[in-house]
Amino acid sequence: MDLSSEEYARHAHRLADWIAAYLRDVGDYDVLPSVHPGAIRAQLPKSPPAAAESLDDIIADIDRIVMPGATHWNHPGFLAYFANTASVPGILGEMITAALNLNGMLWRTSPVATELEQVVTDWLRQLFGMGEGWFGMITDTASVSTMYALAAARERDPALGIRQRGMAGRGDLPRLRVYCSEHAHSSVDKAAMTLGLGLENVVHVASDDAFRLRPEMLTRAIHADRAQGFRPMAVVATAGTTSMTSVDPIEEIAAICQRESLWLHVDAAYGGSALAVPEMRPLFSGLGRADSLVVNPHKWLFTPMDCSVLFTRQPKVLRRAFSLVPEYLTTTEGDDALNYMDYGLQLGRRFRALKLWMVVRAFGADGIAERIRAHCALAQRFAELVRAEGEGWSVCAPVPFSTVCFRHVPAGETDEDEIASHNATIMARVNESGEVFISHTKLGEQYVLRVAIGNLRTTSATLDRAWELLRQAAH
Ligand code: PLP
């Protein structure tokens, strides 16, 4: 037997208050916990309890063990990686998702899970100003969405017979090649590992001074591969690269893909949310010609982890790549009912559409655009602070969205290793403060610091404080 609904209610009310207080006070925590590796495990019993424990005892351990080991992604000072937000409507959506425990593998196993996913992904399509003809589905992460897109690209030519015969030990199969910029996310390489394409067959094309894939280099790479008997398969363009948020020239890449008959996947895991801002859409020009696109609402669309949306204009191909229906999963609804299990690897599917639907409704298209605009304005303001300072500080890449790459070079210093270690020290000092958490990356040989704004609680005061800490740490 489960615990009683009365017991649920008693604890849920308490936890609702606990969450409200957490959201109110999250800025008072240190963003990064001060624990060393293994410290949390050491506090936990090695084996599960033989006898039942009370929820009071278990919940007490949230404050005692869980909180001291948490990095606070919902903290206004979380400026590392791609900062995100578990917004109030998203959190409430997660509560209902857990309670309903719907499994959207088939339409029949929960019609609302399927149909809400169809509707909310189509809402996003409209919110993003994309034309008709896109099929949307929700996955857990962009890494999986991109892997699915490349699985579809691989299946586009059924004559290759990969679905049936696989790739191993086949002398008749040319090497299938995938192209992306040198700044593309590692999930492209991981997809190639997973799909049996092999890391060697991901071609990292050189980029220009603004870190954008160079179309003429792409054409050259494709032609060189064809000359060697390789088979170009897909291009992944990135709109918002992980390190510096550059946007590849999608329009020109799309023209190449069309000419060369290649699948074009656009990785807009982070940057894609900016499509909600009409005046930012020109950045993504050419997107309508892509075969697939990934955007992560769990990055910059205020939706709690995890929620990634894969769009494709080729759902039949995606379905061919993944559909396999054993007898026990056959249903009688026919074509009127979509079974999402046919479009991906997993059978069981979480009801992620609910939280996304609640976020979109609670903020509205205008509210979402306003929030993203505000984040971009904060990033511009922060970049301006860095530029205006001079004294060795510089912004190291264009700032098309809400992420700023910058660094400090001590007077007269030219050695890149020294500059890197100086900036690593700045980062460590700033992060030790507990008030903010920033991260770093490399732009070519340059080690740079990164401030990424994606949390709804981050304000100009947060960034002023971050800047003060950075300046202090540099001296
Ligand atoms: N693509 C880009 C451009 C990213 O920046 C990231 C993560 O930061 C990913 C893909 C991977 O996202 P996920 O964690 O959802 O797999």
Residues whose N, C-alpha, C, O or C-beta is under 5 A from the ligand:
A	BS01	PLP	T141 A142 S143 H185 S187 G240 T241 T242 D267 A269 Y270
